[in-house]
């Protein structure tokens, strides 16, 4: 599939709606969890997505587009959400994520990026040179990966309850 910013933003705009729809009206047991660096709850994932909206995707895109003296990105703290002291409710987290995402996508679309701009490079602290197209593509796949992570985490809550059917439930296979 040829990369198109408009197609990428179709997914980016739907992620908050998808998550809101998934959890609207569900009991907190489906979204709540405990802070565990290796087994993120839905609440943790939303916190991670918010942190990315604030400090990762668009700031890095702006560095690439600026093509200033330093093209190197700041480190991204993947677990920053665990250090948050002001714990919002799950609904507040979803609202904040939706608001930040909408603003970021609007800004991204307002740039009307050309193929030349999408080929511009920045320096990732781990990977080295990366293009703006790769960054935006990764943003989309990152969302999809976390949606998968969320449904896998949710399914695991009934892992011991499904009995012998577990053999046929690929979502429970590790």
C-alpha positions, 0 to 999 in steps of 0.5 A, a space after each residue: 500500500 502506497 503511503 498517503 498522509 490522509 489514509 494514515 490519519 483515517 486510523 489515527 483519528 479512529 483510535 480514540 473513537 475505537 477505544 471509547 466505543 470499546 469501553 463505553 458502559 463497561 464495568 471498570 474491571 475491563 479497563 482497570 489494572 495495576 501498574 505492571 511494567 510487563 503487563 499494561 492495563 488498558 488504563 496504562 496503555 491510554 496513559 502511554 498513548 497520551 504521553 506519545 501525543 504530548 512528547 513523541 509523534 508531533 515534536 519529532 515531526 516538527 524536528 524533521 520539518 525544521 531541519 535545524 542544527 540538531 535533527 536528533 530526537 529526545 528519548 521517549 520514555 515508554 513507561 512515563 505513565 507509571 510516574 504520573 502522580 495526578 491520576 485521572 479517571 478512565 473517562 478523563 484519560 480517554 477524553 484527553 487522548 481524543 482531544 490531543 489526537 484530534 489537535 495533532 491530526 489537524 496540525 499534521 493535515 494542515 502541513 499538506 506534506 509533499 513527497 519531498 517533506 515525507 523523505 526528510 530525515 531526523 535522527 532517532 536515538 536508537 535507530 539513527 536516520 529515519 524519515 518523516 514518512 516512517 515516523 507517521 507510518 509507525 504512529 499508525 502501526 503503534 496505534 494498531 499494536 496497542 489496540 491488539 495489546 488491549 484486546 489481548 489483555 482483556 481476553 487474558 482475564 478469562 483465560 482460565 475460564 474458557 477451559 479446553 476451548 483455549 486450544 482454539 483461541 489464538 488470542 490466548 496463545 503466548 
